[in-house]
Amino acid sequence: MKKLNLIAACIFLLLFVVTSPVSGKRISLDITSAEARKIVFAVPWFESSGSSSDTKLDRSLADTLSKALVFHGIIDVLPNQRVIGSGSGDWARLGADYGVIGRYSVNKDQINMEIRLFDAADDKMLMGKAYKGPLDEQDQMIYKFTDAAINELTGKPGLATTQIAFVTPPSDKREREVFLTDILGRKMRQVTRHRNLVVSPRFSPDGTYLAYTSYHSGNQSLYITDLRQSKTTRVISRRKGMNLAPAWSPGGDTMVVTLSFKGNPDLFLINNRGEILQQLTKQAGINVSPTFSPDGRHIVFVSDRSGKPQLYLMELGSGNTQRLTFEGVENAEPSWSPGENLVVYSSLRGGIYQLCTIDPFSVGSSTQITNDQTHHETPSWAPDGNQIIFAKRDGKGHAVYGIMKNGLHQRMLFSLPGSQTYPRWAVKPY
C-alpha cells in the first residue's frame, strides 16, 4: 500500500479509492492537505507496431494523453526526457506511481491503438484497451482511455470525453454565438447562428440539449437546440421582456427561468414546451440565475431585494426562502455542485469578483477559493463535482479557466482567439 506524505495544515478532503483487478488490493488515497502530492504518471512516446515509425505521431499521441491526464487536477506526468527508453520496470525508480504504454499502427486514414495502464510499484498491468477508427479521431480514442484510467484509479468517471460550451464571437464577427469544444479546445463546433447576442447557455442533465437566451428577434427569447444529429432548434419562451437564464431540473423535464412579462423580473417554473407551471417569486426585487439542488427540492438564486445582488435559498415545495450570503458587496452567478451541498458563485470583494463556495444549509460557511487580482465570473461545476470552470478576465477579454474546488490548480484550459464567456460543462461525450 502506497503512503503519501501529508502536511499537517489540512484544509480540504478529497478521497480517491483505487482498486487493482490484478492484486485485489484496495488503496485509499486520502489527500487532506493543500500541498499533498499528486499521482505521478510516466507516459513515454507511443510506439508504432508497423514497419516504420512516425516520430511526430509517436510524440503527439503521448502528449495528448499527458494533457488529458493532467487536466483532471490530481495527476502529474514525468517530463518525457526522464522516461525516454524506459520500460514499466523502471518507472517506480523514476518516481512514477503509474505508467502507460501505447502502441499503434496506421493504414491509410485508419489508426489502431493498444494502450495499457501499469502499476509502477508492482510492474503489473491494471487495464488494457484497444481502439480502431479514422485517423482524425485519435484524440477521442485517447480521451476514452483517459476516462477509463481515471475510473480505474478513483472509481469515478473521468472528464476527458466531456464537452464544454461557451459564448464567443465567430471569426471576424461582432456577434456572440454558442460553441462547443472538447476539453483541450481542439475540436470546435458552432451551435448557434443567430448573428446577434446569445447568452447563458445551459445543458440539459443528459447533455443532449442546450438552452440559451438569444436577442436575434429583438427580444430576449429562450431557445433549445438538440445537440444530436438532428441539431434542431425551437423557441421555448418569447414572452415580452426577459426570458433568461434557464436552470434545468435534475430530471430534465422542467426548468426555472426569469420572465418579466408581468413587469417585474421573477422566477417561474416551466415545462419543456414553455408552459408556466408555477410562479416562484413575486415582486421581490430582480430575481435571476437559478440553480437546482441535486435532488431537485431546492434552488439557489440571485435577488437584489435587500438592495444589492445576494444569494437566496428556496425550498420549492413550500416556497420558503432565506438569504445565504452576507459577505461581499455583491454575490451572483451561483452553480450547485452535482454531487453535494456546495454552491460556487462570484463575489465582489475589494473591487474584484472572486470565486467562493458555500454550503446552502449552513449559515456562515462561505469560503473564498480565488484571490488573484482579476475578475472570476460565471462559474460552473464539472460533472464529477471536483472541478469548476469559469470565465477569467484575461487582458481585454475573457478566457476559460479551471480550478479544483479547494482552490488549487487554477489554469487556463485552452487558448482560443477572441473572448470566451459563460462556460458550461456537460457530461455528454463530445
N, C-alpha and C positions, 0 to 999 in steps of 0.2 A: 504494500500500500504506500503510495507516494504521500509525502508530507510537505506542505507548503509553509514557508517561514512567514509568520503573520506578525505585523507590527501592532503594538499594544493599543494605539489610538484607533479604536474601531468605531466607524461611523455608519456602516452600511452592511446589510446582509444579503448575500446572493448565493443561492445554493444550487450546485450542479451535481447530478448523480451520473456516474459513469459505469456502464455495465459492459464487461468484456465477455462476448459469447465464447471466446476460446478458453479462458481460465475460469469463468464463472464468478470472478471477483466482483464485488460491488464497492466502488470507491466514491466517497463523498468528498467533494472539493468545497470546503466551507470558506468562502472568500469574504472575510468580515472587515478587512482593512481597506482604507482608501488607497494604499500603496501595495496591495497584495500582488504577488507575481501572477502573470498571465500564463496560460497554457502555451507552451512553445512547440512549434512545428518545424520540421525540416521538409522543404519542398524542392528537391533537385529538378533540373530541367527534365522535361519528358523525353522519352527515347523512342525513336522510330523503329518499328519492327519490320520495316521494308528494307530494300536493298540499299537505299541511300537516305541520309538524314537531312532534314531541313532545320539548320541551326536557328533560324528566325522563329520557326513554328515551335521548336523544342522550348525555346525561352518564353515565347508568348503564352503557351498553354500553362506553363508553371507560374508565370506572372499573374495570369487571370485567376488561377486557383489561390495564390497567395493573397491577392487583394480581396477575393471573396471571403476567405477565412478571417482576415484581419478586420473586415467590415463588421463582424459580429461583436467586436469590442472586448472579447475575452481571450483573444489569441494573438500571439506574436509569431513571426516567421523568421527563422535564422537567415542572415544575409547569404545570398546564393554562393558567394565565393567560399564560404565556410563548408558548404555541402557538396561542391562540385567533386565528382568522382567518388563520393561516399556511398555506402550501402546501408541497409537498415541496421546492421550490426554496429555501425559507427555512431549512430545518432545520439544515443544516451551520453556517450563520451563528449559529444559536441554541445550538449546542453539541451537537447530536444526531449520532450515528453512523448511526442507522436511524430510520425512522418508519413509521407505519401510517395508512392512510386507510380508513375504514369507512363503508359506505352500507347502508341498509336500507329495507324497506317492510313495512307491516303491513296485513293483510287479515283482519279479524275476529280470530280467535285464532291466525292463522298469521303467521310472520315470514320474510322473505327477507333474507339478508345477503350482501354482497360486501365482502371485506376484502383489502387489498393491502399488501405489505411493500416498502419502498423503501430503497435505499442512499442516504443523505443526501449523501455526497460527490459521487456521480455523478448524483444525481437520476434514478435508473433503478429500475424495478420489478424486484424479485427474485422475487416469488411472488404469486400471487393465488388466493383460494379463495372458493367460493360455497356457501351453506348455506340449507336450507329446512326448516321444521318448525314444531311448535307453539310458541307464544309463550313458554310456560313452560319451554322447553328452550333459551332464549337463552344461558344460562351454558354449557351443554355445547357449543354451537356456538363460543363464544369460546374455550373450553378447547381444542377441536380445532385451531383456528387457532393458538393459542399454541404447542401442541406441534409443529405444522408449522413455525412460525417458528424455534423453538429448534433443531429438527433441521436447518433450512436454514443456521443460523448456526454450529452446533457439530458437526454430523454425528452427534449423539446424540439419541434421542427425548426430548421434554420430559416434564414431570411433571404438567401441568395436568389430564390426564384420568385420573390415578391415583386410588386410593382409600386412605383411612386408617381403620383400625379402632382402637377404644379401649374401655375399660370405664368406665362411668359409671352413676349411679343414674337410673332413669326419673323422670319428673316426680312430685314429692311422694312418692317411694318410698325405702325404705332398702335395697332390693336393689341389686345391681351386675350390669348386663347389658352385652353387647357391642353397640356401634353402629358403623355405617359413615358416613363423610361424604366429600364432595368436598374439594378442597384448601383452599377458603375457608370451610368449615364451614357452607355454606348449605343443603345438601340432605342431611338426616339419614335414616338407615334403621336401625331396631332389628332386630338379627339374632337375639338370644336372648330368650326369655320364660320363664325358669326360675324367676323370683320368688325368687331366692336369690343366692348369691355366685358369680360367674363370673370366672375369672382366666386370664391367659396366653394370649390369642388368638394364633394363628399361621396365616398364609396359606399355602396350597399354592403351589408355584413359579409356576403359571399364574394364580393369583389367583381361581380358581373355587371353592375350598373354604376353609373356616375351621375349624381345630381349636382346642379350648379345654378347660379343666377347669371343671366345674360341681359345686357342693356340694348341688344341689337334692334328690338322692336320699338325703342323709345321709352320703354318701361322696364322696371326691374322684375323680369319674369323668371319663373322657375322651370327648369327643364331636366329631363332624364335621358341619358344616352345608354343604350345597350352596348357593352364593350365586346360582346361576342361577334361572331361573323356577320350578323345582320347589321350591326352598327346603326340601328335606327334611333332617332331622337323624337321625343314627344314632349309637349308642354304639360306641366303639372298644375301650374297656377300662373295666370296672367291678370290677377285681380289688380285694380287700380292701386297704385302706390307700391309699397315694398313687398317683395316676395323673396325673402332672404334666408341664407344660412340653414339649409336643411340638415337635420340630425336624424339619421335612421334609427329606428328601434332595433334591438338585438335580433328580433325575428324577421326584420326586413319588410314587414307588411304595412307599417305606419312610419310617419316621421313628424318631427316638430319643426315648425318654420315660423319666421316672423312675417306677419301680414299687417298692413296699415290701412286696409280699405275702409275700416271704421273710423279712421282718423289717427288713433294712437298706435305706434308700433307694438303689437302684442304677440304673444306666443300662442300658436294654435296646433292642435294635433290633427293631422290629415291622413287619409289613406293614399295608396299609390296612384289613385285616379285623381287626386287633388281635392277630394270631398272633405269638408270640415267635419270632424268627429267631436271636437271639444275645444272651447276657448280656455286657455290655461291661465292667462294673466289679463287683467282688466284695468286700464287707465292708471297703471302704477309706473310711470316713467317709461323710458325706452327699453324694451326687452329684446335681447338678441343672443346669438351664439349659444344655442342649447347643445348639450352633450348628454347622452344616456349612460346610466349605470349598466354594468354587465348583465344584471338581472332584469333590467327594463322597468324597475319600480320607481326610480328617481331620475331627475335631471338636474344638472347644474347649468346655470345660465348667467348672463350679464344683464344688469339693470342699473340705471342711474337714479333710481327712486330716492336714494339718500343724498343725491347731489352730484356724485362722481360715479363712474362705472365701477361696480363691485360684483363679486360672485355671490350667487344665491343658490340654495339647495331647495328643490321642491319634491315632495312626495306626490306622485301622480294620482294615487288612489284618493287621497284626502285633500290635495291641494295645499297642504301645509307648507309654508315657505319660511326659510330663515337665512339671514345673511351669514356668509362664510368668511369673507376677507375684511380685515381691519388694518392691515399694514400696506404701505404703498399708496401713492397718490391716486392711481388708477389700477384696476385689475380687470383683465379681459382675456378673451380667446381661450376658454377652458377646453380641455380634452381629457375625458375619463379613460383611465387605463382599461384595457380589455380583460385584465386578469385579477384586479384587486381594487380596493377602495382608495385610489390615488388619482388626483386630478392635477394635471400640469397646466400652467397658464402664464400669461405675460403680465408682469407687474412693473409699474413705473416707479423706479426708486432712484433718487439722486439724478433725475432727468434722463435716465436710461431705462429702456424696457429690458428687464431681466426675466429669466425663467424661474418659476417657483413651483413647488408641488405642495399639495395639501390633502390630508385625509378629510373628506367631506363630512364625516361623522365624528370628528374630533376637533373641537374648537381650539384654536391656537397652535395647530400642528403645521403651520406653513414653514417650508424650508426653501431657501434660495439656492439654486444649483448652478447659476452662472454669475460672474461678477466682472467680466471684461467690459471695457467702455465702448460698446457698440450695441445697437438695438437687436433684441432677440424676439421674433414675432411669430404668430400663428403656429404654435407647437402642435404636434400630432404624434400619437404613440405608434410604435412598431407593433405588428401583430403578436409578438411574443411578450410584450409588456416590459421589456428590459431596456429598450432604447427609445429616444424621442428625436424626431426631426423637426426642424423649424427654419424659418427664413431669417437669415442674419444680414444686417446691413453691411455691405461689402463695397466700400467706396461710394459711388453714386447710386448703386443698385443693390440688389439682394442676391444671395446665393443660398442653396440648400445645404444645411449643416446637420450633423447628427451628434448626439451626446448620450451617454449612459444615464440611467435615471438617477444615479447618485452624483452626477455632475462630472464624471470622468470621461476621458477620451472624446473631447469635443474636436470635431474636424469637418472640413468641407467634404461632402460626399462625392461631388463631381463638379467639374469646371465647364460651364457652358456659356455661349455668347448671350448677351442681354442680361436681364434681371429676372430671377425666379422667385415667385411669391406663392403663398397659400399651399405649401406642400402637404400632401396626404399620403398615407401608407395603406396598402391593401394586401390581403393575404393571397388573392388570386394570382397564380403564376402568370408572368408576362407573356 
